[in-house]
Amino acid sequence: MTWLLSNWRYVLVAGLILLCVGMAKLASGYHERAITAEGKAKEQQQTITDMQVRQRDVTALDAKYTGELADAKATIDQLQSDVAAGRKRLQLNARCPKQSTTDTASMDDVASPGLTDAAERDYFTLRERIEISGNMIAGLQQYIREQCVR
């Protein structure tokens, strides 16, 4: 104990050194936590930025295929109205059965081949559905290539 009283300066210096080492360790721990938090914040910001870019891409993709679908529908509607008005005709492979009448028939008696009204409507419905399906498939494929495979 006498040594302690006579060398109190050494004890005080040793205590201050230990205090400084402890404070340095504490500061180092806070510094590491701050760096880790900053790294996480940067990573989160990159994720948000990537999501915003993907959202813009998906919106552009949707607009593109929605526009193409609207154009295809307008084309089909125009074709349907042209056929109904007689400006255009549907071309099809058809055979006209020979009439087995004994009286002399002229060419005026033979009706031209054509579709029934129901078949014509079904044709345009089918054509529209093919366009819709084609656009949906193309849009989904592009979405998968651009968004999911990345």
Secondary structure by P-SEA (a helix, b strand, c coil): caaaaaaaaaaaaaaaaaaaaaaaaaaaaaaaaaaaaaaaaaaaaaaaaaaaaaaaaaaaaaaaaaaaaaaaaaaaaaaaaaaaaccbbbbbbcccccccccccccccccccccccaaaaaaaaaaaaaaaaaaaaaaaaaaaaaccccc
